[in-house]
């Protein structure tokens, strides 16, 4: 029973971590878009990527970055 609870808590923390990364990425994408939006979207349009807003790009990058985040633990 303890193993199941630990597994469920680990899965819940992983899920919430990904959602938090997505939200932070969307916020950062929005803020960066206020200043550099036309430049970045222009570069994407030049390579054929159109129809997205900066917050969407930030949310995507935050979500993907959540999977590649490294975690280190230390035991005392």
N, C-alpha and C positions, 0 to 999 in steps of 0.2 A: 504494500500500500504506500509506503514511504517513497519508493522508487517512482510510482505513478504520479504522486503529487509533485515530486521534484521535476519529473519530465514535463508535466503540465505547466509548472511555474517557469521553467526554462523556455518552453515554447511561447508562453505569454510574454515573457520579457523580450524575446527575440522579435516577436510581432510588434510589440509596442515600440521597440527600438527602431524598427523599420518605418513605422508610421511617424515617429518623431523626426527621423531623418528626412522623410518626405516633406513634412510641414516646414522644417527649417530650410530645406532646399527651395521650396516654393517662396518662402519669405525672402530669402537671399536673392533668388532670381528676380522677384518683383523689385527689390531695392536696386539691384544692379541694372535692371531694365529701365529704371527712371533716368539713369545717367548714360549708360552705354547701349540701351536697347536698339536704337536704329542701326548702330554699327554692327552689333553682333547678329541681329536679324538680317542685315544686308549681306554679311559674310555667309550665313546659312543659305540665303536666297541664291547667292552666286554658285553654290554647290548643289542647288536643287532642292533644298529643304525649306518649304514654305508652309504657312498656315498655323504657326505656333506662336504663342505669346511667351515672354520671358519667364513668367512664373511657372508655366508648364515645363519648360526646359529645366528650370531649377528643381522642380519637383521630381522630374525623371532622374536627374543627376543625383539628387539626394537619396532617392530610393535605391538606385544602383550602387551608390557609394555606401549605403547601409550594409550591403552584402559583402563588400570588400574591406570593411573596417576591421582592423586587427585589435584584439583584446589581449591584454597581458594580465596575468594574475601572479601575485607574489604570496608565498607562504612564509610566515614568520618563524 
